[in-house]
Each structure stands twice: as C-alpha cells, then as structure tokens.
Amino acid sequence: MVNTLSTTNLFGYINTKGELAIPCNYIYAGKFTEGVAHVTISDSNDEVLIDRTGKITTKLLEKYISDFTFLEGLSVAYAPTGNKIIFE
C-alpha cells in the first residue's frame, strides 16, 4: 500500500518491484488477504472489496466492523446492530 499524503491524501497499492499497481483512488486501503482488500473509494465513499487488479469484487451495502482478514474465503464481521455476519 502506498500513501500519496503529500499531494492527494489518497491510498493505492504498489507491487513487489515498487511500481504503482493500483492507482491512489482510496481514502482508506486495507491489506490484501486471500486476494482481496477492503477499500473506501474517494469519489463516492463506497466501501468495497477489490482484487489485486483493482477490480471491485463486492460492494458493501452496510457498514461493518471487521478487519476483513479472510481465511479459506471467510471473514468475520459485525453489523452495526451487533449481529455477527460471515462474508464469503
């Protein structure tokens, strides 16, 4: 993950060569686990999961409390009402 704090205050991702792999379009960018990362898009404030190419795989329709760490395709999350939800 790279932060362009000095110019835009947005986050993106670099590859292992240090090259920008996913543009800095996010006001929040989480770590990748099992090929997806939780991000917040700067233009819309939408919370989504993206793949390693930056393509949106899932748009989160509700706000969740989670670290979005996936294991065998699952992640534990809590809805604002306190109900436990499992993402697949």
N, CA, C and O atoms as CSV, one atom per row, in Angstrom:
chain,resi,resn,atom,element,x,y,z
A,1,MET,N,N,0.856,-1.158,0.000
A,1,MET,CA,C,0.000,0.000,0.000
A,1,MET,C,C,0.904,1.223,0.000
A,1,MET,O,O,1.942,1.247,0.663
A,2,VAL,N,N,0.497,2.236,-0.751
A,2,VAL,CA,C,1.262,3.474,-0.818
A,2,VAL,C,C,0.318,4.632,-0.505
A,2,VAL,O,O,-0.850,4.617,-0.894
A,3,ASN,N,N,0.826,5.615,0.188
A,3,ASN,CA,C,0.034,6.787,0.545
A,3,ASN,C,C,0.641,7.984,-0.158
A,3,ASN,O,O,1.841,8.233,-0.043
A,4,THR,N,N,-0.177,8.721,-0.882
A,4,THR,CA,C,0.289,9.930,-1.546
A,4,THR,C,C,-0.075,11.157,-0.722
A,4,THR,O,O,-0.560,12.157,-1.251
A,5,LEU,N,N,0.165,11.065,0.572
A,5,LEU,CA,C,-0.217,12.083,1.536
A,5,LEU,C,C,0.225,13.486,1.134
A,5,LEU,O,O,-0.516,14.450,1.328
A,6,SER,N,N,1.419,13.604,0.580
A,6,SER,CA,C,1.932,14.936,0.292
A,6,SER,C,C,1.180,15.630,-0.832
A,6,SER,O,O,1.260,16.852,-0.956
A,7,THR,N,N,0.446,14.876,-1.661
A,7,THR,CA,C,-0.252,15.517,-2.773
A,7,THR,C,C,-1.762,15.334,-2.751
A,7,THR,O,O,-2.494,16.291,-3.004
A,8,THR,N,N,-2.250,14.130,-2.456
A,8,THR,CA,C,-3.692,13.889,-2.579
A,8,THR,C,C,-4.350,13.340,-1.326
A,8,THR,O,O,-5.576,13.381,-1.216
A,9,ASN,N,N,-3.591,12.839,-0.395
A,9,ASN,CA,C,-4.153,12.210,0.804
A,9,ASN,C,C,-4.887,10.912,0.491
A,9,ASN,O,O,-5.738,10.482,1.270
A,10,LEU,N,N,-4.572,10.287,-0.630
A,10,LEU,CA,C,-5.229,9.053,-1.057
A,10,LEU,C,C,-4.252,7.886,-1.035
A,10,LEU,O,O,-3.036,8.073,-1.045
A,11,PHE,N,N,-4.815,6.668,-1.005
A,11,PHE,CA,C,-4.022,5.448,-0.964
A,11,PHE,C,C,-4.189,4.640,-2.240
A,11,PHE,O,O,-5.219,4.704,-2.911
A,12,GLY,N,N,-3.153,3.880,-2.558
A,12,GLY,CA,C,-3.166,2.915,-3.655
A,12,GLY,C,C,-2.252,1.772,-3.260
A,12,GLY,O,O,-1.902,1.627,-2.088
A,13,TYR,N,N,-1.865,0.963,-4.232
A,13,TYR,CA,C,-1.033,-0.206,-3.947
A,13,TYR,C,C,0.131,-0.278,-4.924
A,13,TYR,O,O,-0.010,0.047,-6.103
A,14,ILE,N,N,1.285,-0.709,-4.416
A,14,ILE,CA,C,2.450,-0.950,-5.257
A,14,ILE,C,C,2.716,-2.453,-5.317
A,14,ILE,O,O,2.281,-3.211,-4.451
A,15,ASN,N,N,3.439,-2.864,-6.360
A,15,ASN,CA,C,3.821,-4.279,-6.463
A,15,ASN,C,C,5.193,-4.488,-5.821
A,15,ASN,O,O,5.766,-3.556,-5.256
A,16,THR,N,N,5.708,-5.695,-5.909
A,16,THR,CA,C,6.995,-6.014,-5.266
A,16,THR,C,C,8.178,-5.339,-5.945
A,16,THR,O,O,9.280,-5.334,-5.396
A,17,LYS,N,N,7.971,-4.772,-7.123
A,17,LYS,CA,C,9.032,-4.020,-7.814
A,17,LYS,C,C,9.003,-2.541,-7.448
A,17,LYS,O,O,9.837,-1.765,-7.914
A,18,GLY,N,N,8.037,-2.152,-6.609
A,18,GLY,CA,C,7.914,-0.752,-6.221
A,18,GLY,C,C,7.137,0.082,-7.216
A,18,GLY,O,O,7.113,1.309,-7.111
A,19,GLU,N,N,6.494,-0.569,-8.189
A,19,GLU,CA,C,5.717,0.139,-9.207
A,19,GLU,C,C,4.269,0.266,-8.741
A,19,GLU,O,O,3.747,-0.615,-8.059
A,20,LEU,N,N,3.634,1.363,-9.115
A,20,LEU,CA,C,2.234,1.550,-8.766
A,20,LEU,C,C,1.393,0.516,-9.514
A,20,LEU,O,O,1.364,0.509,-10.744
A,21,ALA,N,N,0.715,-0.351,-8.777
A,21,ALA,CA,C,-0.082,-1.426,-9.371
A,21,ALA,C,C,-1.566,-1.078,-9.405
A,21,ALA,O,O,-2.266,-1.422,-10.357
A,22,ILE,N,N,-2.044,-0.397,-8.366
A,22,ILE,CA,C,-3.434,0.045,-8.289
A,22,ILE,C,C,-3.384,1.524,-7.921
A,22,ILE,O,O,-2.811,1.885,-6.893
A,23,PRO,N,N,-3.982,2.391,-8.755
A,23,PRO,CA,C,-3.886,3.846,-8.544
A,23,PRO,C,C,-4.380,4.300,-7.175
A,23,PRO,O,O,-5.175,3.620,-6.527
A,24,CYS,N,N,-3.895,5.452,-6.754
A,24,CYS,CA,C,-4.243,6.046,-5.465
A,24,CYS,C,C,-5.609,6.720,-5.562
A,24,CYS,O,O,-5.707,7.931,-5.761
A,25,ASN,N,N,-6.661,5.915,-5.418
A,25,ASN,CA,C,-8.040,6.394,-5.525
A,25,ASN,C,C,-8.844,6.166,-4.258
A,25,ASN,O,O,-10.068,6.293,-4.279
A,26,TYR,N,N,-8.182,5.829,-3.148
A,26,TYR,CA,C,-8.900,5.383,-1.958
A,26,TYR,C,C,-8.564,6.243,-0.748
A,26,TYR,O,O,-7.406,6.588,-0.513
A,27,ILE,N,N,-9.616,6.585,0.027
A,27,ILE,CA,C,-9.372,7.324,1.268
A,27,ILE,C,C,-9.024,6.369,2.401
A,27,ILE,O,O,-8.499,6.786,3.433
A,28,TYR,N,N,-9.316,5.087,2.206
A,28,TYR,CA,C,-8.870,4.025,3.113
A,28,TYR,C,C,-8.504,2.827,2.256
A,28,TYR,O,O,-9.208,2.508,1.298
A,29,ALA,N,N,-7.412,2.166,2.593
A,29,ALA,CA,C,-6.993,0.968,1.875
A,29,ALA,C,C,-6.437,-0.039,2.867
A,29,ALA,O,O,-5.433,0.225,3.529
A,30,GLY,N,N,-7.086,-1.192,2.969
A,30,GLY,CA,C,-6.648,-2.240,3.880
A,30,GLY,C,C,-5.676,-3.194,3.216
A,30,GLY,O,O,-5.354,-3.058,2.035
A,31,LYS,N,N,-5.217,-4.153,3.988
A,31,LYS,CA,C,-4.260,-5.134,3.473
A,31,LYS,C,C,-4.989,-6.201,2.646
A,31,LYS,O,O,-6.175,-6.459,2.847
A,32,PHE,N,N,-4.258,-6.805,1.723
A,32,PHE,CA,C,-4.802,-7.908,0.942
A,32,PHE,C,C,-4.706,-9.203,1.729
A,32,PHE,O,O,-3.659,-9.513,2.296
A,33,THR,N,N,-5.792,-9.956,1.767
A,33,THR,CA,C,-5.785,-11.315,2.285
A,33,THR,C,C,-6.607,-12.156,1.329
A,33,THR,O,O,-7.714,-11.778,0.943
A,34,GLU,N,N,-6.062,-13.289,0.954
A,34,GLU,CA,C,-6.708,-14.207,0.018
A,34,GLU,C,C,-7.170,-13.493,-1.250
A,34,GLU,O,O,-8.223,-13.811,-1.802
A,35,GLY,N,N,-6.372,-12.526,-1.706
A,35,GLY,CA,C,-6.615,-11.889,-2.992
A,35,GLY,C,C,-7.570,-10.715,-2.998
A,35,GLY,O,O,-7.849,-10.165,-4.063
A,36,VAL,N,N,-8.092,-10.305,-1.825
A,36,VAL,CA,C,-8.985,-9.138,-1.781
A,36,VAL,C,C,-8.555,-8.180,-0.671
A,36,VAL,O,O,-7.927,-8.573,0.312
A,37,ALA,N,N,-8.919,-6.904,-0.865
A,37,ALA,CA,C,-8.642,-5.875,0.146
A,37,ALA,C,C,-9.874,-5.000,0.298
A,37,ALA,O,O,-10.611,-4.768,-0.661
A,38,HIS,N,N,-10.088,-4.517,1.520
A,38,HIS,CA,C,-11.189,-3.604,1.819
A,38,HIS,C,C,-10.704,-2.181,1.586
A,38,HIS,O,O,-9.673,-1.783,2.129
A,39,VAL,N,N,-11.441,-1.402,0.775
A,39,VAL,CA,C,-11.071,-0.018,0.486
A,39,VAL,C,C,-12.310,0.868,0.543
A,39,VAL,O,O,-13.439,0.388,0.447
A,40,THR,N,N,-12.078,2.170,0.700
A,40,THR,CA,C,-13.132,3.168,0.587
A,40,THR,C,C,-12.782,4.070,-0.580
A,40,THR,O,O,-11.733,4.715,-0.582
A,41,ILE,N,N,-13.663,4.115,-1.575
A,41,ILE,CA,C,-13.416,4.890,-2.800
A,41,ILE,C,C,-13.575,6.379,-2.501
A,41,ILE,O,O,-14.546,6.792,-1.867
A,42,SER,N,N,-12.612,7.181,-2.962
A,42,SER,CA,C,-12.597,8.606,-2.622
A,42,SER,C,C,-13.761,9.372,-3.238
A,42,SER,O,O,-14.310,10.260,-2.585
A,43,ASP,N,N,-14.151,9.065,-4.456
A,43,ASP,CA,C,-15.208,9.835,-5.131
A,43,ASP,C,C,-16.589,9.617,-4.533
A,43,ASP,O,O,-17.403,10.540,-4.498
A,44,SER,N,N,-16.860,8.406,-4.063
A,44,SER,CA,C,-18.217,8.052,-3.652
A,44,SER,C,C,-18.358,7.683,-2.177
A,44,SER,O,O,-19.474,7.587,-1.665
A,45,ASN,N,N,-17.231,7.478,-1.493
A,45,ASN,CA,C,-17.224,6.977,-0.109
A,45,ASN,C,C,-17.781,5.562,-0.002
A,45,ASN,O,O,-18.076,5.102,1.102
A,46,ASP,N,N,-17.932,4.861,-1.127
A,46,ASP,CA,C,-18.388,3.475,-1.111
A,46,ASP,C,C,-17.307,2.590,-0.519
A,46,ASP,O,O,-16.125,2.747,-0.826
A,47,GLU,N,N,-17.719,1.652,0.338
A,47,GLU,CA,C,-16.809,0.649,0.874
A,47,GLU,C,C,-16.964,-0.600,0.028
A,47,GLU,O,O,-18.070,-1.112,-0.148
A,48,VAL,N,N,-15.843,-1.086,-0.495
A,48,VAL,CA,C,-15.872,-2.232,-1.400
A,48,VAL,C,C,-14.701,-3.152,-1.103
A,48,VAL,O,O,-13.773,-2.785,-0.382
A,49,LEU,N,N,-14.755,-4.352,-1.669
A,49,LEU,CA,C,-13.617,-5.252,-1.700
A,49,LEU,C,C,-13.102,-5.247,-3.127
A,49,LEU,O,O,-13.881,-5.337,-4.075
A,50,ILE,N,N,-11.780,-5.142,-3.280
A,50,ILE,CA,C,-11.169,-5.174,-4.610
A,50,ILE,C,C,-10.229,-6.362,-4.717
A,50,ILE,O,O,-9.747,-6.884,-3.712
A,51,ASP,N,N,-9.973,-6.785,-5.966
A,51,ASP,CA,C,-8.981,-7.829,-6.188
A,51,ASP,C,C,-7.627,-7.190,-6.459
A,51,ASP,O,O,-7.493,-5.969,-6.377
A,52,ARG,N,N,-6.634,-7.989,-6.778
A,52,ARG,CA,C,-5.263,-7.482,-6.949
A,52,ARG,C,C,-5.065,-6.646,-8.207
A,52,ARG,O,O,-3.989,-6.087,-8.418
A,53,THR,N,N,-6.096,-6.557,-9.045
A,53,THR,CA,C,-6.027,-5.680,-10.219
A,53,THR,C,C,-6.750,-4.359,-9.965
A,53,THR,O,O,-6.691,-3.452,-10.795
A,54,GLY,N,N,-7.436,-4.244,-8.817
A,54,GLY,CA,C,-8.205,-3.049,-8.501
A,54,GLY,C,C,-9.673,-3.161,-8.883
A,54,GLY,O,O,-10.444,-2.226,-8.665
A,55,LYS,N,N,-10.065,-4.293,-9.448
A,55,LYS,CA,C,-11.461,-4.508,-9.834
A,55,LYS,C,C,-12.303,-4.758,-8.580
A,55,LYS,O,O,-11.903,-5.507,-7.690
A,56,ILE,N,N,-13.478,-4.116,-8.526
A,56,ILE,CA,C,-14.393,-4.314,-7.404
A,56,ILE,C,C,-14.982,-5.709,-7.486
A,56,ILE,O,O,-15.564,-6.094,-8.500
A,57,THR,N,N,-14.826,-6.465,-6.401
A,57,THR,CA,C,-15.409,-7.805,-6.349
A,57,THR,C,C,-16.708,-7.807,-5.561
A,57,THR,O,O,-17.605,-8.599,-5.851
A,58,THR,N,N,-16.823,-6.926,-4.560
A,58,THR,CA,C,-18.013,-6.857,-3.717
A,58,THR,C,C,-18.221,-5.424,-3.255
A,58,THR,O,O,-17.292,-4.787,-2.759
A,59,LYS,N,N,-19.445,-4.912,-3.416
A,59,LYS,CA,C,-19.795,-3.603,-2.858
A,59,LYS,C,C,-20.517,-3.851,-1.541
A,59,LYS,O,O,-21.532,-4.547,-1.504
A,60,LEU,N,N,-19.998,-3.286,-0.470
A,60,LEU,CA,C,-20.603,-3.479,0.851
A,60,LEU,C,C,-21.778,-2.518,0.997
A,60,LEU,O,O,-21.601,-1.301,0.942
A,61,LEU,N,N,-22.957,-3.056,1.180
A,61,LEU,CA,C,-24.164,-2.239,1.252
A,61,LEU,C,C,-24.422,-1.697,2.644
A,61,LEU,O,O,-25.205,-0.762,2.811
A,62,GLU,N,N,-23.780,-2.268,3.632
A,62,GLU,CA,C,-23.920,-1.836,5.026
A,62,GLU,C,C,-22.533,-1.532,5.579
A,62,GLU,O,O,-21.523,-1.970,5.028
A,63,LYS,N,N,-22.495,-0.782,6.669
A,63,LYS,CA,C,-21.237,-0.552,7.377
A,63,LYS,C,C,-20.987,-1.736,8.292
A,63,LYS,O,O,-21.884,-2.165,9.018
A,64,TYR,N,N,-19.779,-2.262,8.261
A,64,TYR,CA,C,-19.432,-3.404,9.094
A,64,TYR,C,C,-18.210,-3.090,9.936
A,64,TYR,O,O,-17.366,-2.279,9.554
A,65,ILE,N,N,-18.126,-3.739,11.083
A,65,ILE,CA,C,-16.922,-3.682,11.902
A,65,ILE,C,C,-16.193,-4.993,11.652
A,65,ILE,O,O,-16.691,-6.063,12.001
A,66,SER,N,N,-15.019,-4.907,11.048
A,66,SER,CA,C,-14.262,-6.098,10.695
A,66,SER,C,C,-12.836,-5.697,10.373
A,66,SER,O,O,-12.566,-4.547,10.025
A,67,ASP,N,N,-11.926,-6.653,10.491
A,67,ASP,CA,C,-10.574,-6.396,9.993
A,67,ASP,C,C,-10.436,-6.906,8.561
A,67,ASP,O,O,-9.373,-6.766,7.955
A,68,PHE,N,N,-11.510,-7.501,8.012
A,68,PHE,CA,C,-11.555,-8.002,6.645
A,68,PHE,C,C,-10.374,-8.909,6.327
A,68,PHE,O,O,-9.840,-8.890,5.218
A,69,THR,N,N,-9.976,-9.700,7.314
A,69,THR,CA,C,-8.963,-10.723,7.095
A,69,THR,C,C,-9.699,-12.006,6.743
A,69,THR,O,O,-10.501,-12.517,7.525
A,70,PHE,N,N,-9.411,-12.516,5.554
A,70,PHE,CA,C,-10.090,-13.709,5.076
A,70,PHE,C,C,-9.240,-14.944,5.315
A,70,PHE,O,O,-8.014,-14.895,5.214
A,71,LEU,N,N,-9.895,-16.045,5.631
A,71,LEU,CA,C,-9.246,-17.339,5.784
A,71,LEU,C,C,-10.169,-18.360,5.150
A,71,LEU,O,O,-11.327,-18.498,5.546
A,72,GLU,N,N,-9.660,-19.062,4.183
A,72,GLU,CA,C,-10.450,-20.028,3.423
A,72,GLU,C,C,-11.724,-19.407,2.883
A,72,GLU,O,O,-12.781,-20.039,2.881
A,73,GLY,N,N,-11.619,-18.153,2.422
A,73,GLY,CA,C,-12.739,-17.473,1.788
A,73,GLY,C,C,-13.735,-16.819,2.724
A,73,GLY,O,O,-14.753,-16.305,2.261
A,74,LEU,N,N,-13.478,-16.817,4.038
A,74,LEU,CA,C,-14.414,-16.256,5.003
A,74,LEU,C,C,-13.752,-15.181,5.863
A,74,LEU,O,O,-12.546,-15.216,6.109
A,75,SER,N,N,-14.568,-14.222,6.316
A,75,SER,CA,C,-14.109,-13.191,7.237
A,75,SER,C,C,-15.233,-12.894,8.223
A,75,SER,O,O,-16.395,-12.800,7.826
A,76,VAL,N,N,-14.905,-12.747,9.486
A,76,VAL,CA,C,-15.915,-12.409,10.488
A,76,VAL,C,C,-16.123,-10.897,10.478
A,76,VAL,O,O,-15.168,-10.125,10.394
A,77,ALA,N,N,-17.391,-10.489,10.565
A,77,ALA,CA,C,-17.723,-9.070,10.638
A,77,ALA,C,C,-18.925,-8.902,11.549
A,77,ALA,O,O,-19.709,-9.832,11.743
A,78,TYR,N,N,-19.060,-7.721,12.098
A,78,TYR,CA,C,-20.205,-7.396,12.944
A,78,TYR,C,C,-20.981,-6.256,12.312
A,78,TYR,O,O,-20.400,-5.238,11.936
A,79,ALA,N,N,-22.291,-6.424,12.193
A,79,ALA,CA,C,-23.160,-5.368,11.690
A,79,ALA,C,C,-23.329,-4.312,12.767
A,79,ALA,O,O,-23.086,-4.584,13.943
A,80,PRO,N,N,-23.743,-3.109,12.383
A,80,PRO,CA,C,-23.937,-2.044,13.378
A,80,PRO,C,C,-24.888,-2.441,14.503
A,80,PRO,O,O,-24.795,-1.900,15.605
A,81,THR,N,N,-25.791,-3.365,14.248
A,81,THR,CA,C,-26.736,-3.816,15.271
A,81,THR,C,C,-26.113,-4.833,16.212
A,81,THR,O,O,-26.733,-5.228,17.199
A,82,GLY,N,N,-24.883,-5.265,15.911
A,82,GLY,CA,C,-24.185,-6.224,16.772
A,82,GLY,C,C,-24.325,-7.656,16.319
A,82,GLY,O,O,-23.775,-8.558,16.952
A,83,ASN,N,N,-25.043,-7.888,15.243
A,83,ASN,CA,C,-25.176,-9.253,14.727
A,83,ASN,C,C,-23.902,-9.699,14.033
A,83,ASN,O,O,-23.305,-8.924,13.286
A,84,LYS,N,N,-23.478,-10.920,14.263
A,84,LYS,CA,C,-22.287,-11.465,13.625
A,84,LYS,C,C,-22.650,-11.918,12.214
A,84,LYS,O,O,-23.662,-12.588,12.008
A,85,ILE,N,N,-21.827,-11.553,11.261
A,85,ILE,CA,C,-22.051,-11.895,9.857
A,85,ILE,C,C,-20.758,-12.520,9.339
A,85,ILE,O,O,-19.667,-12.113,9.739
A,86,ILE,N,N,-20.875,-13.491,8.465
A,86,ILE,CA,C,-19.708,-14.080,7.827
A,86,ILE,C,C,-19.726,-13.716,6.346
A,86,ILE,O,O,-20.697,-14.003,5.646
A,87,PHE,N,N,-18.651,-13.083,5.868
A,87,PHE,CA,C,-18.518,-12.778,4.441
A,87,PHE,C,C,-17.975,-13.989,3.727
A,87,PHE,O,O,-17.072,-14.657,4.231
A,88,GLU,N,N,-18.512,-14.281,2.561
A,88,GLU,CA,C,-17.984,-15.375,1.732
A,88,GLU,C,C,-17.546,-14.800,0.407
A,88,GLU,O,O,-17.066,-15.535,-0.457
